[in-house]
Amino acid sequence: MTTFKFLTDEQLDALLQEAIKANLANPVSHQALLSGMNPYFVGTLANVPRPIDQLKLTLDRLNTTDELTDGSVPLASWLRTAATLAGPTPAAKTFTNTLAAITSRAPAGPVIPREQLAERKERIVHENDLLPFGFLLGGQNAGRCVARALVPRFDAGQKRLLANGAPFLFNGTAWLVTPDLVLTNHHVINARISGEPEAPRLDLDRQAAETVLEFDYDHTSAPVDESRVAKLEVVDPGLDFALLRLAAPQTARKFLHLRTEPVVKHAPVNIIQHPRGLPKMVACRNNLVTYVAMTELRYFTDTEQGSSGSPVLDDAWRVVALHRASIDVNDVEYQGRKSAWVNVGTPIGAILAHLKARHAVLWDELRGVQGIPD
């Protein structure tokens, strides 16, 4: 009996070599490559200690797995994610070409006869989503202010290490609010798993002071601009924010501007983020605000673990909230269907009010740089 295979052994080996060149054999990339697949299928994959052997074993299994009952093709999912992680490298082209080759055997969609496609005048669907072309440039400039945050965990003053001696790191997102002040979540700097007690202040300060921010991490081969943190200036678990002072200001970047006026329900918002610690991504425009309160903003925007600490932005790329979590909800409708969850952020106005009431010196510094009236 002949075993089904998408690729020949030679083609699969060439794919493996390209993945190794693109640095996709490491454990973090391995988990990212599996993230878009059916979780039940992922649970059936074997694990081995050596990363390159793990990559080869996984590709061998994907190459012999046809379409699953949910309609997904695991190898196609792997190739899509691999192309994203590889960024603008020759390997990315190999992944996209291979994806096109294996999906070409899928049946094409229905052919619509030309006479059924009656021409119509252009129309606005629901609300007008047309924007100036400068919207894209504004997003690019805003993205330069957003960094991946790598936070080491300390326990009783001692840095926790993995079995291989590497530091135990938590991923998050952070962004410039002035040239040398950065905002992220308290729970990102807290570096604890859900359900654990909060880190003691001694550990919290050490974790903040040894946090590394990676600006320009836009694809896996991007030359990142590392920025180190000098100290934790302010932290508040209730509002879930942390204000960090950089060891050296990022003078070559423009900080993100804050929107002091409240955002309204049904307004679109955008989030620039590092989901799962991966290269920078943006959830753009089709993300409406569903609830507005003094200390909570709810919205429909795609995020994942590692997106915590991201800026929630309006269409002028001004920060309206600090993203912190998702929550379960009842009877909320999105795009004509009921949703069981929404994402949640702390409105920027609540953070500014906290600083003004309790940290006058920092408030004056921030207000002066941002041009916020007293």
VOFIZA-702963 format. One record per residue: residue in one letter; x, y, z of N, C-alpha, C in turn. Coordinates in steps of 0.1 Angstrom, whole numbers, padded with zeros to 4 digits, always signed. Example, Ala and Ser with C-alpha at 12.3 -4.5 7.8 and 13.67 -1.06 7.14 Angstrom:
% VOFIZA-702963
a+0132-0057+0078+0123-0045+0078+0132-0033+0078
s+0128-0022+0071+0137-0011+0071+0129+0000+0079
//
This chain:
% VOFIZA-702963
m+0009-0012+0000+0000+0000+0000+0009+0012+0000
t+0006+0022-0009+0014+0034-0010+0009+0044+0000
t+0019+0050+0007+0016+0060+0017+0013+0073+0010
f+0002+0080+0014+0000+0094+0008+0010+0103+0012
k+0015+0111+0002+0025+0122+0005+0022+0134-0003
f+0022+0146+0003+0021+0158-0005+0034+0161-0013
l+0046+0159-0007+0059+0162-0013+0067+0149-0013
t+0076+0149-0023+0085+0138-0024+0096+0139-0013
d+0103+0128-0010+0113+0129+0001+0123+0140-0002
e+0127+0142-0015+0137+0152-0019+0131+0166-0016
q+0118+0168-0020+0112+0181-0018+0110+0184-0003
l+0107+0174+0005+0105+0176+0019+0119+0179+0026
d+0129+0173+0021+0142+0176+0027+0147+0190+0024
a+0144+0195+0012+0147+0208+0008+0139+0218+0016
l+0126+0215+0019+0118+0223+0028+0124+0224+0042
l+0128+0212+0047+0135+0212+0060+0147+0221+0061
q+0155+0220+0050+0168+0228+0050+0164+0243+0050
e+0154+0247+0043+0150+0261+0042+0145+0266+0056
a+0137+0257+0063+0132+0260+0076+0144+0262+0086
i+0154+0254+0085+0165+0255+0094+0173+0268+0091
k+0175+0272+0078+0181+0285+0075+0173+0296+0080
a+0160+0295+0080+0151+0306+0085+0150+0306+0100
n+0158+0298+0107+0157+0297+0122+0144+0293+0127
l+0137+0284+0120+0124+0279+0125+0125+0266+0132
a+0137+0261+0135+0138+0248+0142+0138+0250+0157
n+0139+0263+0162+0140+0265+0177+0126+0262+0183
p+0126+0259+0196+0113+0255+0203+0102+0266+0202
v+0106+0279+0203+0096+0289+0202+0089+0290+0189
s+0097+0289+0178+0092+0289+0164+0083+0276+0162
h+0088+0265+0168+0080+0253+0166+0066+0254+0171
q+0065+0260+0183+0052+0262+0189+0043+0271+0181
a+0050+0282+0176+0043+0291+0168+0037+0285+0155
l+0046+0276+0149+0042+0270+0136+0030+0260+0138
l+0028+0255+0150+0017+0246+0153+0004+0254+0158
s+0006+0267+0160-0005+0274+0167-0018+0275+0159
g-0017+0275+0146-0029+0276+0138-0035+0263+0134
m-0030+0252+0139-0036+0239+0135-0047+0235+0145
n-0054+0225+0140-0064+0218+0149-0057+0213+0162
p-0061+0218+0173-0054+0214+0186-0055+0199+0189
y-0065+0192+0184-0066+0178+0187-0055+0171+0178
f-0053+0175+0166-0043+0170+0158-0029+0172+0164
v-0027+0185+0168-0014+0188+0174-0011+0179+0186
g-0021+0176+0194-0019+0167+0205-0014+0153+0202
t-0016+0149+0189-0011+0136+0185+0003+0136+0180
l+0009+0147+0178+0023+0148+0173+0033+0143+0184
a+0043+0136+0179+0053+0131+0188+0063+0142+0191
n+0070+0141+0203+0080+0150+0207+0093+0144+0210
v+0104+0150+0205+0117+0145+0207+0126+0157+0212
p+0137+0154+0220+0144+0165+0226+0151+0175+0216
r+0157+0169+0206+0166+0178+0197+0157+0186+0188
p+0159+0199+0187+0150+0208+0179+0149+0204+0164
i+0161+0201+0158+0161+0198+0144+0154+0184+0141
d+0156+0175+0150+0149+0162+0149+0134+0164+0150
q+0130+0173+0160+0116+0176+0162+0110+0182+0149
l+0117+0191+0143+0112+0197+0131+0110+0187+0120
k+0120+0178+0118+0120+0168+0108+0108+0158+0110
l+0107+0154+0123+0096+0145+0127+0082+0151+0124
t+0081+0164+0127+0068+0171+0125+0065+0172+0110
l+0075+0176+0102+0073+0177+0088+0069+0164+0081
d+0076+0153+0086+0072+0140+0081+0058+0137+0083
r+0053+0140+0095+0039+0137+0098+0029+0146+0090
l+0033+0158+0089+0024+0167+0082+0023+0163+0067
n+0034+0159+0062+0035+0155+0047+0026+0143+0044
t+0023+0135+0054+0015+0123+0052+0001+0124+0058
t-0003+0137+0061-0016+0139+0067-0025+0147+0057
d-0035+0141+0052-0044+0147+0042-0054+0157+0050
e-0063+0162+0043-0073+0171+0049-0080+0164+0061
l-0081+0172+0072-0088+0167+0084-0103+0169+0083
t-0110+0163+0092-0125+0163+0091-0130+0178+0092
d-0122+0187+0098-0127+0201+0099-0124+0209+0087
g-0118+0202+0077-0115+0209+0064-0101+0215+0063
s-0094+0215+0074-0080+0221+0074-0070+0211+0070
v-0059+0216+0064-0048+0208+0060-0036+0212+0069
p-0031+0204+0078-0020+0208+0087-0008+0214+0080
l-0003+0207+0069+0009+0212+0062+0006+0226+0056
a-0006+0228+0051-0009+0242+0046-0008+0252+0057
s-0013+0249+0069-0013+0258+0080+0002+0261+0084
w+0010+0250+0084+0024+0252+0088+0031+0261+0078
l+0029+0259+0065+0035+0267+0055+0031+0282+0055
r+0018+0284+0058+0014+0298+0059+0021+0306+0071
t+0022+0299+0082+0028+0305+0094+0043+0306+0091
a+0049+0296+0085+0064+0297+0082+0067+0308+0073
a+0059+0311+0063+0061+0322+0054+0061+0336+0061
t+0051+0337+0071+0050+0349+0079+0063+0350+0088
l+0067+0340+0095+0078+0340+0104+0091+0343+0096
a+0092+0338+0084+0105+0340+0076+0107+0354+0072
g+0096+0362+0071+0097+0376+0066+0103+0377+0052
p+0109+0388+0049+0114+0390+0035+0128+0382+0032
t+0127+0369+0033+0139+0360+0030+0135+0351+0019
p+0146+0345+0013+0143+0335+0002+0135+0323+0007
a+0137+0320+0020+0129+0308+0025+0114+0311+0024
a+0110+0323+0027+0095+0327+0026+0090+0324+0012
k+0097+0326+0002+0093+0323-0012+0091+0308-0013
t+0101+0300-0008+0099+0286-0009+0087+0281-0002
f+0084+0287+0010+0072+0283+0017+0059+0286+0010
t+0058+0298+0004+0046+0302-0003+0045+0294-0016
n+0056+0291-0023+0055+0283-0035+0050+0269-0032
t+0055+0264-0021+0051+0250-0017+0037+0250-0013
l+0032+0260-0006+0018+0261-0002+0009+0262-0015
a+0013+0269-0025+0005+0270-0037+0005+0256-0044
a+0016+0249-0044+0016+0236-0050+0007+0226-0043
i+0007+0226-0030-0001+0215-0023-0016+0219-0023
t-0019+0232-0024-0033+0236-0023-0039+0236-0037
s-0031+0235-0048-0037+0235-0061-0045+0222-0064
r-0043+0212-0056-0051+0200-0058-0065+0201-0052
a-0067+0211-0044-0081+0213-0038-0090+0218-0049
p-0103+0215-0049-0112+0219-0059-0114+0234-0058
a-0115+0240-0070-0117+0254-0071-0132+0258-0067
g-0134+0270-0064-0147+0275-0060-0156+0275-0072
p-0169+0277-0070-0179+0277-0081-0176+0288-0091
v-0178+0285-0104-0176+0295-0114-0190+0302-0116
i-0189+0316-0115-0201+0324-0116-0202+0329-0130
p-0213+0325-0137-0215+0330-0151-0214+0345-0152
r-0208+0351-0162-0206+0365-0164-0219+0372-0163
e-0230+0366-0169-0242+0374-0170-0249+0376-0156
q-0244+0368-0146-0250+0370-0132-0243+0382-0125
l-0232+0387-0130-0225+0397-0123-0229+0411-0129
a-0241+0415-0126-0246+0428-0131-0238+0439-0125
e-0234+0449-0134-0226+0460-0129-0235+0470-0121
r-0229+0475-0110-0236+0485-0102-0227+0497-0099
k-0233+0508-0095-0226+0519-0091-0219+0516-0078
e-0208+0522-0075-0201+0520-0062-0210+0524-0051
r-0209+0517-0040-0217+0519-0028-0209+0518-0015
i-0214+0525-0005-0209+0523+0008-0217+0512+0016
v-0210+0502+0021-0216+0491+0028-0217+0495+0043
h-0229+0497+0048-0231+0501+0062-0224+0515+0064
e-0213+0516+0073-0206+0528+0076-0195+0530+0066
n-0191+0543+0063-0181+0546+0054-0167+0543+0060
d-0160+0533+0054-0147+0529+0059-0136+0535+0051
l-0139+0544+0042-0128+0549+0033-0120+0559+0042
l-0107+0558+0040-0097+0566+0048-0087+0572+0039
p-0081+0583+0043-0070+0589+0036-0058+0579+0035
f-0051+0579+0024-0040+0570+0022-0029+0572+0033
g-0029+0584+0038-0019+0586+0049-0021+0578+0061
f-0033+0571+0062-0036+0562+0073-0026+0551+0074
l-0021+0546+0063-0012+0535+0062+0002+0540+0067
l+0006+0552+0063+0019+0558+0068+0018+0560+0082
g+0007+0565+0087+0006+0567+0102+0007+0555+0110
g+0002+0544+0105+0003+0531+0111+0018+0526+0111
q+0025+0528+0100+0039+0525+0100+0047+0532+0110
n+0044+0545+0111+0051+0554+0121+0048+0549+0136
a+0035+0546+0138+0031+0542+0151+0038+0529+0155
g+0039+0520+0145+0045+0507+0148+0059+0508+0152
r+0066+0518+0148+0080+0520+0152+0082+0523+0167
c+0071+0526+0174+0071+0529+0188+0067+0517+0196
v+0064+0506+0190+0059+0494+0197+0070+0484+0197
a+0072+0477+0209+0083+0468+0210+0078+0455+0217
r+0085+0444+0214+0083+0432+0221+0091+0433+0235
a+0084+0429+0245+0089+0430+0259+0093+0416+0263
l+0106+0414+0267+0111+0401+0272+0114+0403+0287
v+0106+0397+0296+0107+0399+0310+0112+0386+0317
p+0123+0387+0324+0128+0375+0331+0121+0374+0345
r+0119+0362+0349+0112+0359+0362+0123+0358+0373
f+0120+0364+0384+0128+0363+0396+0119+0357+0407
d+0125+0348+0415+0119+0342+0427+0128+0345+0439
a+0123+0353+0449+0130+0356+0461+0144+0362+0457
g+0145+0370+0447+0157+0377+0443+0166+0369+0434
q+0162+0357+0431+0170+0348+0422+0164+0346+0408
k+0171+0348+0398+0166+0347+0384+0163+0332+0381
r+0151+0329+0377+0147+0315+0374+0153+0312+0360
l+0158+0300+0359+0165+0295+0347+0158+0283+0342
l+0159+0281+0329+0154+0268+0323+0164+0257+0324
a+0161+0245+0321+0170+0234+0322+0183+0236+0315
n+0182+0243+0303+0194+0246+0295+0202+0258+0300
g+0198+0264+0311+0205+0276+0316+0201+0289+0311
a+0191+0289+0302+0186+0302+0296+0176+0308+0306
p+0174+0321+0306+0165+0327+0315+0150+0323+0312
f+0142+0322+0322+0128+0319+0321+0121+0333+0317
l+0117+0334+0305+0112+0347+0300+0097+0347+0297
f+0091+0358+0300+0077+0361+0297+0076+0371+0286
n+0067+0369+0276+0066+0378+0265+0054+0388+0267
g+0056+0400+0262+0045+0409+0262+0048+0420+0252
t+0040+0430+0252+0042+0442+0242+0042+0454+0251
a+0050+0464+0246+0052+0477+0253+0053+0488+0242
w+0052+0500+0246+0052+0511+0237+0057+0524+0243
l+0062+0533+0235+0068+0546+0240+0057+0556+0242
v+0057+0561+0254+0047+0572+0258+0055+0586+0258
t+0068+0585+0260+0077+0596+0258+0090+0590+0253
p+0100+0598+0249+0112+0591+0244+0119+0582+0254
d+0117+0583+0267+0123+0574+0277+0113+0568+0287
l+0100+0569+0285+0090+0562+0293+0082+0553+0284
v+0080+0541+0290+0073+0530+0282+0061+0525+0291
l+0050+0522+0284+0038+0517+0291+0037+0502+0287
t+0033+0494+0296+0029+0480+0294+0020+0476+0306
n+0016+0463+0306+0007+0459+0317+0015+0455+0330
h+0009+0457+0341+0015+0452+0354+0017+0437+0353
h+0007+0429+0347+0008+0415+0347+0019+0410+0337
v+0023+0418+0328+0035+0415+0319+0048+0416+0328
i+0049+0426+0335+0061+0428+0344+0061+0418+0355
n+0049+0415+0360+0047+0405+0371+0053+0392+0368
a+0053+0387+0355+0059+0375+0351+0055+0363+0359
r+0042+0361+0361+0037+0350+0368+0026+0343+0360
i+0024+0330+0362+0014+0323+0355+0001+0325+0362
s-0010+0325+0355-0023+0328+0361-0026+0319+0372
g-0031+0324+0383-0034+0317+0395-0023+0317+0406
e-0011+0321+0402+0000+0323+0411-0001+0336+0419
p+0004+0336+0431+0005+0349+0438+0013+0360+0430
e+0010+0372+0432+0018+0383+0426+0032+0383+0431
a+0041+0387+0422+0055+0388+0425+0057+0398+0437
p+0065+0395+0447+0069+0405+0457+0075+0417+0450
r+0075+0429+0457+0080+0441+0451+0094+0440+0447
l+0102+0433+0456+0116+0431+0453+0118+0424+0439
d+0111+0413+0437+0112+0406+0424+0106+0414+0413
l+0095+0422+0415+0089+0430+0405+0099+0440+0400
d+0106+0447+0409+0116+0457+0405+0127+0451+0398
r+0132+0439+0402+0143+0432+0394+0138+0428+0381
q+0126+0423+0379+0121+0419+0366+0120+0431+0357
a+0115+0442+0362+0114+0454+0354+0127+0459+0350
a+0137+0459+0359+0150+0465+0356+0158+0456+0346
e+0155+0444+0345+0162+0435+0335+0153+0431+0323
t+0142+0438+0321+0134+0437+0309+0141+0442+0297
v+0140+0435+0286+0146+0440+0274+0135+0443+0264
l+0135+0454+0258+0125+0458+0247+0132+0457+0234
e+0125+0450+0225+0130+0448+0211+0121+0456+0201
f+0126+0468+0197+0120+0476+0187+0123+0470+0173
d+0115+0473+0164+0117+0469+0150+0117+0453+0148
y+0111+0446+0157+0110+0431+0155+0098+0429+0146
d+0100+0431+0133+0089+0431+0124+0088+0418+0116
h+0099+0410+0116+0099+0397+0110+0111+0389+0117
t+0112+0376+0115+0121+0368+0123+0136+0372+0120
s+0139+0377+0108+0153+0380+0105+0155+0395+0106
a+0146+0402+0112+0148+0417+0113+0159+0420+0123
p+0168+0430+0120+0178+0435+0130+0171+0443+0141
v+0168+0438+0153+0161+0445+0163+0170+0455+0170
d+0163+0465+0175+0169+0476+0183+0166+0473+0197
e+0176+0468+0205+0173+0465+0219+0174+0477+0227
s+0165+0478+0237+0165+0489+0246+0162+0483+0260
r+0171+0487+0269+0170+0482+0283+0163+0491+0292
v+0157+0486+0302+0149+0493+0312+0158+0497+0324
a+0157+0509+0329+0165+0513+0341+0158+0510+0353
k+0144+0513+0354+0137+0510+0366+0122+0511+0363
l+0115+0506+0373+0100+0506+0373+0096+0519+0380
e+0089+0528+0373+0085+0541+0379+0072+0540+0386
v+0062+0534+0380+0049+0534+0386+0042+0520+0382
v+0035+0514+0391+0028+0502+0388+0015+0502+0395
d+0004+0497+0389-0009+0496+0395-0016+0484+0390
p-0017+0474+0399-0024+0461+0395-0039+0463+0391
g-0045+0472+0398-0060+0474+0396-0062+0479+0382
l-0055+0489+0377-0056+0494+0363-0047+0486+0354
d-0039+0477+0359-0031+0468+0352-0021+0475+0342
f-0014+0485+0348-0004+0492+0340+0009+0493+0347
a+0020+0494+0340+0033+0496+0345+0040+0507+0336
l+0046+0517+0343+0054+0527+0336+0068+0525+0338
l+0076+0523+0328+0090+0519+0329+0099+0530+0323
r+0110+0533+0330+0120+0542+0326+0131+0535+0318
l+0134+0540+0306+0145+0534+0298+0158+0538+0303
a+0168+0530+0301+0182+0533+0305+0187+0545+0295
a+0183+0545+0283+0187+0555+0273+0174+0559+0265
p+0172+0572+0263+0160+0575+0255+0160+0571+0241
q+0149+0568+0235+0147+0565+0221+0145+0577+0213
t+0155+0585+0212+0153+0599+0205+0150+0598+0190
a+0154+0586+0184+0152+0585+0170+0138+0581+0166
r+0129+0578+0176+0115+0574+0174+0106+0585+0179
k+0094+0586+0173+0084+0594+0178+0075+0586+0187
f+0073+0590+0199+0064+0583+0208+0050+0584+0204
l+0042+0575+0209+0027+0575+0206+0020+0586+0213
h+0012+0593+0206+0004+0604+0212-0009+0598+0219
l-0013+0604+0230-0024+0599+0238-0036+0607+0234
r-0048+0600+0233-0060+0607+0231-0067+0609+0244
t-0069+0622+0248-0074+0625+0262-0090+0625+0261
e-0096+0627+0250-0110+0627+0249-0115+0613+0248
p-0126+0609+0254-0131+0595+0255-0135+0590+0241
v-0133+0577+0239-0138+0571+0227-0152+0567+0228
v-0160+0566+0217-0174+0563+0218-0177+0549+0214
k-0188+0544+0218-0192+0530+0214-0193+0529+0199
h-0189+0518+0194-0190+0515+0179-0179+0521+0171
a-0170+0529+0178-0158+0535+0171-0148+0523+0167
p-0142+0524+0156-0132+0514+0153-0119+0516+0160
v-0112+0506+0164-0099+0507+0170-0089+0497+0164
n-0076+0500+0165-0066+0492+0159-0055+0489+0170
i-0049+0477+0169-0040+0472+0179-0027+0467+0172
i-0016+0474+0176-0003+0469+0171+0003+0461+0182
q+0008+0449+0179+0011+0439+0190+0021+0429+0186
h+0026+0421+0196+0035+0410+0194+0028+0397+0199
p+0018+0392+0192+0011+0380+0197+0020+0368+0198
r+0020+0361+0210+0028+0349+0212+0043+0352+0211
g+0047+0365+0213+0061+0368+0211+0066+0368+0197
l+0057+0367+0187+0060+0367+0173+0063+0381+0168
p+0068+0382+0155+0070+0395+0150+0058+0403+0150
k+0060+0416+0149+0049+0426+0151+0037+0424+0141
m+0025+0425+0146+0013+0423+0137+0003+0434+0141
v-0006+0437+0132-0016+0447+0135-0030+0441+0132
a-0039+0444+0142-0053+0441+0140-0060+0454+0137
c-0065+0455+0125-0068+0468+0119-0082+0470+0115
r-0088+0481+0120-0101+0487+0115-0114+0479+0118
n-0115+0466+0115-0128+0459+0117-0129+0454+0131
n-0127+0464+0140-0126+0461+0155-0134+0471+0162
l-0146+0469+0165-0154+0480+0171-0155+0480+0186
v-0156+0492+0192-0157+0493+0206-0172+0489+0209
t-0173+0481+0220-0186+0476+0223-0191+0481+0237
y-0182+0487+0245-0186+0491+0259-0175+0501+0263
v-0180+0512+0270-0171+0522+0275-0174+0525+0289
a-0164+0525+0298-0166+0529+0312-0153+0536+0316
m-0153+0541+0328-0142+0549+0333-0129+0541+0333
t-0129+0528+0338-0117+0520+0339-0117+0508+0330
e-0126+0508+0320-0127+0496+0311-0132+0500+0298
l-0125+0495+0287-0129+0497+0274-0130+0483+0268
r-0141+0479+0261-0142+0466+0255-0144+0468+0240
y-0138+0458+0233-0137+0459+0218-0135+0445+0212
f-0139+0444+0200-0137+0432+0192-0124+0434+0184
t-0113+0428+0188-0100+0429+0181-0092+0417+0184
d-0087+0411+0173-0079+0398+0175-0066+0400+0182
t-0064+0393+0193-0052+0393+0201-0049+0379+0205
e-0037+0377+0210-0033+0364+0216-0024+0367+0228
q-0020+0356+0235-0010+0357+0246+0002+0364+0240
g+0007+0374+0247+0019+0382+0242+0014+0395+0237
s+0001+0397+0234-0004+0410+0230-0007+0419+0242
s-0006+0414+0254-0008+0422+0266+0002+0433+0266
g-0003+0445+0269+0005+0457+0269+0005+0465+0257
s-0003+0460+0247-0003+0467+0234-0011+0480+0234
p-0008+0490+0226-0016+0502+0225-0029+0499+0217
v-0040+0504+0222-0053+0504+0214-0054+0518+0208
l-0055+0519+0195-0054+0531+0188-0066+0535+0180
d-0069+0548+0179-0079+0552+0170-0074+0554+0156
d-0082+0559+0147-0078+0559+0133-0068+0570+0130
a-0065+0579+0140-0054+0589+0139-0042+0584+0146
w-0042+0571+0150-0031+0564+0156-0027+0570+0170
r-0038+0575+0177-0036+0580+0190-0041+0569+0200
v-0034+0568+0211-0037+0557+0221-0050+0560+0228
v-0059+0551+0228-0072+0553+0236-0072+0544+0248
a-0064+0533+0248-0065+0523+0259-0052+0515+0258
l-0049+0508+0270-0038+0499+0271-0045+0485+0272
h-0042+0477+0261-0048+0463+0261-0043+0455+0272
r-0052+0447+0278-0048+0439+0290-0053+0425+0290
a-0065+0422+0283-0071+0408+0285-0082+0406+0276
s-0088+0394+0277-0101+0392+0271-0110+0386+0282
i-0123+0388+0281-0132+0383+0291-0144+0377+0285
d-0151+0368+0292-0163+0362+0288-0175+0371+0289
v-0184+0371+0280-0196+0380+0280-0208+0372+0276
n-0220+0378+0278-0232+0372+0274-0240+0382+0265
d-0246+0376+0254-0255+0384+0246-0249+0396+0240
v-0236+0395+0235-0230+0405+0227-0230+0401+0213
e-0234+0409+0204-0235+0406+0190-0224+0412+0182
y-0217+0405+0173-0207+0410+0165-0208+0404+0151
q-0210+0413+0141-0211+0409+0127-0223+0399+0125
g-0234+0402+0132-0246+0394+0131-0246+0381+0139
r-0236+0378+0147-0235+0366+0155-0233+0369+0169
k-0238+0361+0178-0235+0362+0192-0220+0359+0195
s-0214+0367+0204-0200+0364+0207-0200+0361+0222
a-0191+0352+0226-0190+0348+0240-0178+0355+0247
w-0171+0363+0240-0160+0370+0246-0157+0384+0239
v-0151+0393+0246-0146+0405+0241-0132+0408+0246
n-0124+0416+0240-0111+0421+0245-0113+0433+0254
v-0104+0435+0263-0106+0446+0273-0093+0453+0275
g-0094+0467+0276-0082+0475+0278-0085+0485+0289
t-0075+0491+0295-0077+0502+0304-0076+0515+0297
p-0087+0523+0297-0087+0536+0290-0075+0545+0294
i-0069+0551+0285-0058+0559+0288-0061+0571+0297
g-0074+0575+0297-0078+0586+0307-0077+0581+0321
a-0079+0569+0324-0079+0564+0337-0064+0563+0342
i-0055+0560+0333-0041+0559+0337-0036+0574+0339
l-0040+0583+0331-0036+0597+0333-0041+0603+0346
a-0053+0599+0349-0059+0604+0362-0052+0599+0374
h-0048+0586+0373-0040+0580+0384-0027+0587+0385
l-0020+0590+0375-0007+0597+0376-0008+0611+0381
k-0018+0618+0377-0021+0631+0381-0024+0632+0396
a-0031+0622+0401-0035+0622+0415-0024+0617+0424
r-0015+0608+0420-0006+0602+0429+0009+0604+0426
h+0012+0608+0414+0026+0609+0410+0028+0623+0402
a+0028+0633+0410+0028+0647+0404+0040+0650+0395
v+0052+0645+0399+0064+0648+0391+0063+0641+0378
l+0059+0628+0378+0058+0621+0366+0047+0626+0357
w+0036+0630+0363+0025+0636+0356+0029+0649+0348
d+0037+0657+0355+0042+0670+0349+0051+0666+0337
e+0060+0656+0339+0069+0652+0328+0061+0647+0316
l+0052+0638+0319+0044+0632+0308+0035+0643+0301
r+0029+0651+0309+0020+0662+0304+0028+0671+0295
g+0040+0675+0299+0048+0684+0291+0052+0678+0278
v+0056+0666+0278+0060+0659+0265+0048+0657+0256
q+0037+0653+0261+0026+0650+0253+0017+0662+0249
g+0020+0673+0256+0012+0686+0253-0002+0685+0259
i-0004+0678+0270-0017+0677+0276-0020+0688+0285
p-0031+0695+0284-0034+0706+0293-0036+0702+0307
d-0032+0710+0317-0034+0706+0331-0048+0705+0335
//
